[in-house]
Amino acid sequence: MTSPGTRADEEADDLDVEEALALVNEKPGPPHGDHDHAAPPTHAEHPRGSGRPDSQARHDRHGHQGNHEYQDTHGQHDRHGPRDAPHGEHGASESHHRATPWPEARETAARAARTAARAARRAPVSVPLDAALGLSLAVPLTALTDLPSFDASAMDGWAVAGPGPWTVRDKGVLAGHAEPAPLTDGEAVRIATGARIPLGATVVLRTEHGRTDGKDRLQATRGVVHGQDIRPRGQECRSGDQLLPAGTLATPAVLGLAAAAGYETLTVVPRPRVDVLVLGDELLTEGLPHDGLIRDALGPMLPPWLRALGAEVRTVRRIGDDAKALHRAITTSAADLIVTTGGTAAGPVDHVHPVLRRIGAELLVDGVEVRPGHPMLLARLKDDRHLVGLPGNPLAAVSGLLTLAEPLLRTLAARPAPEPYALPLRDAVHGHPYDTRLVPVVLRGHGAVPLRYQGPAMLRGIAAADALAVVPPGGARSGQEAVLLDLPWAAGGIGVCFT
């Protein structure tokens, strides 16, 4: 593997339109904020190698007492050896390295995606409207017609010409019918909402604003204004007007606008293709945990979450602790991104690093200064495809998903970066001495309430959460503002996000 940072200083050159869509406006990572009121890390935050749950951990998987990479964080060294040790001083066969700061890791993932988009020149695709939900427009949406395409009635009532009273015609005008006969001054005709306005009509008089006498004469019951309740042709747009720019996310409203403007298909940025590889011999796919085996939580959780981030999940494969099978799965995959779970430490059955070395992958991120989830990694494979290695612990895997997979997939899918925001924390949150913490919170009024069950093996907190709070090293006091990362179901609704 090539050491991290080898290509970190690449410049983003001018791109073609479809490539430029990958260069969405990236926001800088959240500031570390106030480092005062430092508190020791909680028991649940002690590092555990691959990040798998305690109940499934094997001692040799998570290293041993002499492994500098995973020493107790209360000691003088962090899990990556001495903090001032240069990368690689312990030899290529060991995993001692400097972890990447959390904001830098997210930017590295987005930068990797921009490089991949430039190299792959992923062509836009044309899809039917009902298949475009959640995709980004590859070209501007331009009106194919005037909207409305004819003068139309905005209300049920009468189309009238000139001043009243008016003589009412027998036959009314309905929506969807051919152009009605013209009106002359003093004439009126019944008209429905959306129907074409007869030539010569000056006003639509609402049903509740007029009355007829026994001689079919129409009288206005209140004053009228020229052009009232008539939607003139081109009121919303003229043919050729740009309705939405390239890069706009195709929401239900966008699909409705496209249909109204005459589209049957949309030209969009294709979804990044993702393969998920679930590692670990201790995982069950059904039934209750037993005999040291546990249920696989990541296999069911990751695919819909990845789809919410804009991905097309092609396959979910359970590999187990099999180096040959992992090597075969990685080298035969044609996905833009491979996501693995577990096996990112240096134990005898943690095969991710050895396989990446064997295939000559370039490590862009090898460990992140974040809790939970610090053993996560990002590697560049051949053809500018990528692999994100998530820790095996469920909440640690969520951390890796939002730290590395989210910015990479968002950039590949040309989705706009979410606008960062912060809210005060209702309760104090213990911090890690050196690392950022991601803590599940619920939003209540104008504040964020930290949830219990924050351990790296726990999903109970994140299942109830609206967001993850970014807690700087040293922790956060009650009332201190924290940057929040919205969760897909809280930000856009399950029906919209999980497409």
Summary of the structure (lengths in Angstrom):
residues: 499
radius of gyration: 30.0
end to end distance: 35.3
largest distance: 103.3
contacts: 1693
relative contact order: 0.18
helix: 22%
strand: 25%
